Structure formats: structure tokens, C-alpha cells
């Protein structure tokens, strides 16, 4: 990966964090924990857990990418939130962030695992687990 590609990945991570943070803030207060979000949206707990971990990650945004669910899970959250009549503007920008993430994944072999492996190979911040 080039320095430019790493910077693009960082910006994608920052955008995912920002857009999904705003979307989650639009949820009712009681739907902002893993269990309650899962129930409110009708999305599995692992997807909600990964979403919250990605949004709350405090290190480099590249590290946050390792915590977010995959594109399918992120799209499930958006679709479920749409069904809960969340603000369409928030859903649109979150969807655009997911599209950008999907394009980044496609550029690096078509899987989230390959993207994360490429980032780790060049010394980008590894997960803090």
C-alpha cells in the first residue's frame, strides 16, 4: 500500500465513525447500547457490537476499520434505521460512507480481511485487542 492509499483508508475510517456516530445519536437514548440497539433495529447483537466499537474507537481511524462490521452489516443497520423512520439525510450520508468503504475493500481484494491485512502489512495501527 502506498502512503496515499493509507491516507484514503484513514479518511474512510474517519467518515464511517463520523456518519454512524451521528446516526446513532439520532436513535432514542434507550436504543444506544448493544442489546437495546439490536432489539430496536432488529439487527443481530454482533453487528451492533462491532458498530459501536468502531464508532467509539479512540485511536487512529485505520484501527477503527478493524472493529466495524462488514459492508453487509453496515447496510443492514441503515436499512433497519430507515424502517424506524430515522432522518433520511443521516441515512444518506451513512450510506455514502458505506459505499466509499465498499470501494476501498474492492480495491484491496474484495474482502474486509484482505484490506485489514494490507493495512497491517504496511504498519498501520493494528487493533488494540
N, C-alpha and C positions, 0 to 999 in steps of 0.2 A: 504494500500500500504506500502511496505517496503521501507527502505532508498535506497536499491539497485534499486527498481522499479522506484523510484522518479528520481534517477540519470540517469537511462536509458531514461526516459521521457525527462529529461533536454538535454541529448545528441541528442535525436531525434529532439527536437526543434531547437537546435543549427545547426544541419545538414540541416534541412529544410531551415532555414534562410540563411545559407551559400550557399547552392546549388542554391536556387532560386534567391538569390541576384546576383550571378554570371550569371545565365541565363538571368535575366532582364537586366543586364549590357550589354549583347550581343545584345539586341534589339536596333533598331535605336533610337536616342535621342528623336525623336518626339513620340515614342511609349512607353514612360515610365511614363505616367500619367494614371489615371484610364480610362478616356474616350478614349484616343488615344490607349492605350493598348487593350482595349475592341474592338475597331474598327479594329485595325491592326491584332489581333489574331482571331477575330470573336467569342470571348468568352464574356459572359454576364458581365456587369459592376459590379454586386455584387461579382462575383468571383475575378475579377481584384482588386476590392477594398480590399477584405479580404486578397488577396495575398500580396498586397503592405503593408497593415497594419501589417501582420505577419512578413514580411521581415524587416520592419522599426522599429519594437518594440524594445525599448531600455532597457527593464528590463530583468528579469530572462527569459531564453528561454522557461521555462514552461509556463509563461504568454503568450508568442508568440503563443503557440499552440491554445489558445482560439481565436486568430484572423485569423489564416489560414483557407481557405476553407477546406471542407472535401476532402477525397481521390479522389472522383469523379471529383471535381473541379480542383484539382491539376493535375490529369491525363489529363483533358481537355486542360489545359494550355500547358502541354508538347506536346500533340498531335498537337495542333494548332501551336506551335512553330516549330515543326518538319515540318509542312506544309509550314512554312515560311523559310525553309532551315537554321535553326539555327544549330550551331555546334553540331554534334552528340555526342561528348564526354560530353558536358554540359547537353544535354538531358538525356544521360545515367546515369550520377551521380544524376541528379534531380529525375529521375525515381527510382533509388535505394533508395534515401531518402524517396520517397513516399511509396515504398514497406515496408521500415522499420517503417514508420508511420502507415501504414495499419496493420502491425503485432502487433504494440503496441495497437492500437484500438481493434483488435481482442482479445488480452489478457485481455481486460477490458470490456467485454460485447458486443463488436461488433459495438459500436457507438461512435462517437466523443463526444457526450453529456455525455455518461457514463464515458468515460476516463476523461473528464474535471471535472465531479462531483467527481470522485475518487481522483483526484489531489487536489481539493478544500477541500475535507473532511480531508485530512491529513495536511492541512495548507500550501500547495504550493501556490505560489503567485497567487492571483486572478486577473482577468482582471482589468485594471486601468480605466475603464469607470465608 
